[in-house]
Amino acid sequence: MSGSGPSGEESFIAALRALAHDPGARGLTDDAAVLHASGALVATHDTMVEGVHWLAGQDPADVAWKLVASNLSDLAAKTCRPVGLLLSFMLGDEAWNTRFLAGLGEALAAFDAPLLGGDTVSAPFPDAPKVIGLTALGQPRRDPPPSRADATAGQSLWVTGRCGAALAGFEAVQAGSDDHALTAPYRRPVPRLAEGQALAPVVGAMMDLSDGLLLDASRMADASGTTFAIETRLVPIHPALGRRRREALSWGDDYELLFTLPEGAACPVDAARIGSVLPRGAHPLLLDGSPPLAGQPLGYRHGI
Amino acid sequence: MSGSGPSGEESFIAALRALAHDPGARGLTDDAAVLHASGALVATHDTMVEGVHWLAGQDPADVAWKLVASNLSDLAAKTCRPVGLLLSFMLGDEAWNTRFLAGLGEALAAFDAPLLGGDTVSAPFPDAPKVIGLTALGQPRRDPPPSRADATAGQSLWVTGRCGAALAGFEAVQAGSDDHALTAPYRRPVPRLAEGQALAPVVGAMMDLSDGLLLDASRMADASGTTFAIETRLVPIHPALGRRRREALSWGDDYELLFTLPEGAACPVDAARIGSVLPRGAHPLLLDGSPPLAGQPLGYRHGI
């Protein structure tokens, strides 16, 4: 069907089988996966497109890692441990498939996430832009899991990690750096699964940062019908960014957790308090007491 | 990002929201869906590619329907009722998006399947081949649900419906027919959800037919370590195919259920007994007592 042909598909599936050792995967020989859940189950899907979410020259192993990490980051924000992944994969040439599998295997092992099934398809013509997708299923530590809409006035606002780490990593990659510590947050982001689960008993609203702190915070404030007052000097910024604080606050891909806690509650994870939740005012955000300048983008907008 | 731009995406998501009325969808405003399951849960994913699984000229409403139907057919074979769908959608022009949504809404209503979430992405360039995917989650009527590997010697072999209905429909579409009854099995296949659930207490092995009766039967026989003896005159064939019985037996897309029952068991659904399960012999299949001719294709081969 495609340039890679059925033999490429068969060898890919054979290699995938070695990664799908959970009994629920049924060895990838059946038509569907079977898992066992009790209580609430969280389901999320991310699709990535060559030329939109990654560039043709990128290491396919990093693409695979990011696909897994970005999905698991959504689960982390729901206090979940991952219980199953389904992969949608468009076959490329053998070198591409092999590197993708290497990164996929590394991510599955790093995050203890069972691959249960999925689908492989052929490209309609050689060099058609690749499209890959992942569905992630997780079991939350509480039911209902937190949403974006659970912030209430009086709560405190927190964020894990350092904003702009992905931007610093992206710029290092663009500059040809081989400093792995610097490029890793962009190439190999780590979803905050342990933090999300540890926050379950106490957290109010929670979401992961994918489109930039300011844009995601304004969305959470809107969903909750509140205003978030952020003190920008309290937001930890990646040291490589120096004085580019505003850029760091509106760059995506950081996969940190943004969340609220009840007034006075101690934070059970390593995170920074960056502001407070106020009753809804005229704007969703106040930065150091003022609304953001109109026309200045808060972050990166994309799909649901 | 693409020719359709963010406004196309926003109006698509707004329209999708009207179809996602299950509370677990959280109005498509959160980052993940939440569902409640007890016991076993079945998960399956299908991806469809323009130029591979459908042609550019096809009605997008039919493409949407088939995406839903083919996924739910996998659930049917696991004795499931659908409990949640996640859609991966690549935005096209407004006319395409609108027709797709129309077919999606019709299929969701017809099969009582709740849309819970998903992802929308932009095409990397105008006219890039579209890729769409669907994850379907179902609750099986029994645990473990039947697999391909559950056939044992002495069981009888059954199939629902009439083989070749999709082939007859495809040929009618190619010929420009507007006979809806004839084209529907190709354009609008109906997954056998009720039959799958009714078979739960008694069925042995079960799978849905997607790649042709003979190929799928040989896979089930292989997975079970048995040989299937099929009496081809017992297989109901769509009347439009006249004497083209062999073609009907090796054409895909019928989405019927192929299953085994214990010896002497009555079949609780409308289906035809087409053969028996034998101890494993030299071949997975015997057709009217003889192995299929070498070199003659049994069906259509594609992904996992």
Boltz contact constraints between the chains, C-beta under 6 A:
constraints:
  - contact:
      token1: [A, 13]
      token2: [B, 304]
      max_distance: 6.0
  - contact:
      token1: [A, 28]
      token2: [B, 304]
      max_distance: 6.0
  - contact:
      token1: [A, 30]
      token2: [B, 147]
      max_distance: 6.0
  - contact:
      token1: [A, 30]
      token2: [B, 148]
      max_distance: 6.0
  - contact:
      token1: [A, 31]
      token2: [B, 74]
      max_distance: 6.0
  - contact:
      token1: [A, 31]
      token2: [B, 207]
      max_distance: 6.0
  - contact:
      token1: [A, 32]
      token2: [B, 42]
      max_distance: 6.0
  - contact:
      token1: [A, 32]
      token2: [B, 44]
      max_distance: 6.0
  - contact:
      token1: [A, 32]
      token2: [B, 74]
      max_distance: 6.0
  - contact:
      token1: [A, 32]
      token2: [B, 78]
      max_distance: 6.0
  - contact:
      token1: [A, 33]
      token2: [B, 43]
      max_distance: 6.0
  - contact:
      token1: [A, 34]
      token2: [B, 40]
      max_distance: 6.0
  - contact:
      token1: [A, 34]
      token2: [B, 42]
      max_distance: 6.0
  - contact:
      token1: [A, 35]
      token2: [B, 41]
      max_distance: 6.0
  - contact:
      token1: [A, 36]
      token2: [B, 40]
      max_distance: 6.0
  - contact:
      token1: [A, 37]
      token2: [B, 37]
      max_distance: 6.0
  - contact:
      token1: [A, 37]
      token2: [B, 41]
      max_distance: 6.0
  - contact:
      token1: [A, 40]
      token2: [B, 34]
      max_distance: 6.0
  - contact:
      token1: [A, 40]
      token2: [B, 36]
      max_distance: 6.0
  - contact:
      token1: [A, 41]
      token2: [B, 35]
      max_distance: 6.0
  - contact:
      token1: [A, 41]
      token2: [B, 37]
      max_distance: 6.0
  - contact:
      token1: [A, 42]
      token2: [B, 32]
      max_distance: 6.0
  - contact:
      token1: [A, 42]
      token2: [B, 34]
      max_distance: 6.0
  - contact:
      token1: [A, 43]
      token2: [B, 33]
      max_distance: 6.0
  - contact:
      token1: [A, 43]
      token2: [B, 86]
      max_distance: 6.0
  - contact:
      token1: [A, 44]
      token2: [B, 32]
      max_distance: 6.0
  - contact:
      token1: [A, 45]
      token2: [B, 86]
      max_distance: 6.0
  - contact:
      token1: [A, 45]
      token2: [B, 88]
      max_distance: 6.0
  - contact:
      token1: [A, 45]
      token2: [B, 118]
      max_distance: 6.0
  - contact:
      token1: [A, 45]
      token2: [B, 119]
      max_distance: 6.0
  - contact:
      token1: [A, 45]
      token2: [B, 135]
      max_distance: 6.0
  - contact:
      token1: [A, 46]
      token2: [B, 119]
      max_distance: 6.0
  - contact:
      token1: [A, 47]
      token2: [B, 88]
      max_distance: 6.0
  - contact:
      token1: [A, 47]
      token2: [B, 119]
      max_distance: 6.0
  - contact:
      token1: [A, 47]
      token2: [B, 121]
      max_distance: 6.0
  - contact:
      token1: [A, 49]
      token2: [B, 121]
      max_distance: 6.0
  - contact:
      token1: [A, 49]
      token2: [B, 124]
      max_distance: 6.0
  - contact:
      token1: [A, 51]
      token2: [B, 124]
      max_distance: 6.0
  - contact:
      token1: [A, 52]
      token2: [B, 122]
      max_distance: 6.0
  - contact:
      token1: [A, 52]
      token2: [B, 124]
      max_distance: 6.0
  - contact:
      token1: [A, 74]
      token2: [B, 31]
      max_distance: 6.0
  - contact:
      token1: [A, 74]
      token2: [B, 32]
      max_distance: 6.0
  - contact:
      token1: [A, 78]
      token2: [B, 32]
      max_distance: 6.0
  - contact:
      token1: [A, 86]
      token2: [B, 43]
      max_distance: 6.0
  - contact:
      token1: [A, 86]
      token2: [B, 45]
      max_distance: 6.0
  - contact:
      token1: [A, 86]
      token2: [B, 135]
      max_distance: 6.0
  - contact:
      token1: [A, 88]
      token2: [B, 45]
      max_distance: 6.0
  - contact:
      token1: [A, 88]
      token2: [B, 47]
      max_distance: 6.0
  - contact:
      token1: [A, 88]
      token2: [B, 133]
      max_distance: 6.0
  - contact:
      token1: [A, 118]
      token2: [B, 45]
      max_distance: 6.0
  - contact:
      token1: [A, 119]
      token2: [B, 45]
      max_distance: 6.0
  - contact:
      token1: [A, 119]
      token2: [B, 46]
      max_distance: 6.0
  - contact:
      token1: [A, 119]
      token2: [B, 47]
      max_distance: 6.0
  - contact:
      token1: [A, 119]
      token2: [B, 303]
      max_distance: 6.0
  - contact:
      token1: [A, 120]
      token2: [B, 303]
      max_distance: 6.0
  - contact:
      token1: [A, 120]
      token2: [B, 304]
      max_distance: 6.0
  - contact:
      token1: [A, 121]
      token2: [B, 47]
      max_distance: 6.0
  - contact:
      token1: [A, 121]
      token2: [B, 49]
      max_distance: 6.0
  - contact:
      token1: [A, 121]
      token2: [B, 303]
      max_distance: 6.0
  - contact:
      token1: [A, 122]
      token2: [B, 52]
      max_distance: 6.0
  - contact:
      token1: [A, 124]
      token2: [B, 49]
      max_distance: 6.0
  - contact:
      token1: [A, 124]
      token2: [B, 51]
      max_distance: 6.0
  - contact:
      token1: [A, 124]
      token2: [B, 52]
      max_distance: 6.0
  - contact:
      token1: [A, 124]
      token2: [B, 129]
      max_distance: 6.0
  - contact:
      token1: [A, 128]
      token2: [B, 129]
      max_distance: 6.0
  - contact:
      token1: [A, 129]
      token2: [B, 124]
      max_distance: 6.0
  - contact:
      token1: [A, 129]
      token2: [B, 128]
      max_distance: 6.0
  - contact:
      token1: [A, 131]
      token2: [B, 131]
      max_distance: 6.0
  - contact:
      token1: [A, 133]
      token2: [B, 88]
      max_distance: 6.0
  - contact:
      token1: [A, 133]
      token2: [B, 133]
      max_distance: 6.0
  - contact:
      token1: [A, 135]
      token2: [B, 45]
      max_distance: 6.0
  - contact:
      token1: [A, 135]
      token2: [B, 86]
      max_distance: 6.0
  - contact:
      token1: [A, 135]
      token2: [B, 135]
      max_distance: 6.0
  - contact:
      token1: [A, 147]
      token2: [B, 30]
      max_distance: 6.0
  - contact:
      token1: [A, 148]
      token2: [B, 30]
      max_distance: 6.0
  - contact:
      token1: [A, 207]
      token2: [B, 31]
      max_distance: 6.0
  - contact:
      token1: [A, 303]
      token2: [B, 119]
      max_distance: 6.0
  - contact:
      token1: [A, 303]
      token2: [B, 120]
      max_distance: 6.0
  - contact:
      token1: [A, 303]
      token2: [B, 121]
      max_distance: 6.0
  - contact:
      token1: [A, 304]
      token2: [B, 13]
      max_distance: 6.0
  - contact:
      token1: [A, 304]
      token2: [B, 28]
      max_distance: 6.0
  - contact:
      token1: [A, 304]
      token2: [B, 120]
      max_distance: 6.0
